[in-house]
Amino acid sequence: MRLVAALACAQLAAASASHWKSQQFKSIVTFGDSYTDESRLNYFSEHNGTAPPPGWVDPVSNNTSSGGYIWARYVADYANVKLYNYAVSGAVCSNKISPHWYDTINNNFPSVLEYEVPAYIADSKVHNGSHPFLDIAPAETVYSIWIGTNDLGADAFLRDEQIAGKTIPDYTECVFSALDRIYENGARYFILQNLAPLQLAPLYATPERHGVFAIEDGNASTNVTEISYRMWQIVTTTNDIYKYQTPFELLVRKRYPGAHFAVMDMYNILQDIYFNPEQYFEHPANVTGFINHCYPSNSSNCERLPNPDSFMWFNSLHPSEKTDTHIAKRYIEVFKGESKYATYWS
């Protein structure tokens, strides 16, 4: 019986991938945190915490968390599609689960559920003359969400600093709640990007992988190995929830009738890059160090190491621009329905 069920699921996934191959996408709409943000947090910072007005155009920036252009911008350029980017650096899925404070605006970082999705919906009602601000026909637009780095990080689940009583399933349900609202607004093609292998990022890496958590935490007695292994456990547990919850929501609960989902395996994409660096970076490839060093670590007194195209990480937490170019190529493979790093569901 289990074998029959497994074969049926495999056939459904293959059929969904085939459907993606037949689509000609013209736009992508992205939600997330600093791994995806291009310019949006800058607006909040420069306007005393005020959100951009509906119809605001997110400017192209080569000064993102990657140290250059962000992966979503590379997708837009490589695939010749329009990018509508609602990601905000520092964001969590919901500030009602794992709030993330930002001193500059004297408030929490704008979250996916409370800010990003409502901002997208507000923009969808804006018209420039006879043309909608968001030119996003449902059959020609991919919506993606990559969130969790802050939700599960040092200021939240990693150190049990989430709202009392909140659990990881509350976080994943928040992600699907955000997708509910996007779906209700007309979206039909979704790429759900799972969590990166954060235990390999220099911030959360083990001592033998040159982890810097104790340095950035300012506490030399911090058990860095324990931090790294706990992060590993949290990330893999969350990704397994995505793996099984997505088909359950689509095929059993029928939560998104007529929608098409791809779960993009960011974990294995970045893990493959980490363990096969010579295939991705200039010699000598460096996956344990990072480009941008600040003194002290939370200051603006920073210097960048030479040869940035040899590094996987820009700083202790964020992938480098070179890594982001590889993420962009993998993302394009996903929405073309031909990725070995994606599972497709309809």
Sequence and secondary structure as in RCSB ss.txt:
>XXXX:A:sequence
MRLVAALACAQLAAASASHWKSQQFKSIVTFGDSYTDESRLNYFSEHNGTAPPPGWVDPVSNNTSSGGYIWARYV
ADYANVKLYNYAVSGAVCSNKISPHWYDTINNNFPSVLEYEVPAYIADSKVHNGSHPFLDIAPAETVYSIWIGTN
DLGADAFLRDEQIAGKTIPDYTECVFSALDRIYENGARYFILQNLAPLQLAPLYATPERHGVFAIEDGNASTNVT
EISYRMWQIVTTTNDIYKYQTPFELLVRKRYPGAHFAVMDMYNILQDIYFNPEQYFEHPANVTGFINHCYPSNSS
NCERLPNPDSFMWFNSLHPSEKTDTHIAKRYIEVFKGESKYATYWS
>XXXX:A:secstr
 HHHHHHHHHHHHHHHHHHHHT    EEEEEESTTT SSHHHHHHHTTT    TT      S STTSS  HHHHH
HHHHT EEEE   TT  S TTTS  EEGGGTEE   IIIIIHHHHHHHHT EETTEESS   GGGEEEEEE  TT
TTSTTTGGGT SSTT  HHHHHHHHHHHHHHHHHTT  EEEEE    GGGSTTT  GGGT  HHHHHT TT  HH
HHHHHHHHHHHHHHHHHHHHHHIIIIIS  STT EEEEE HHHHHHHHHHSGGGTS SS BSSS SEEESSTTSS
 EEE S GGGBSBSSSSSB HHHHHHHHHHHHHHHTT  TTEEEE 
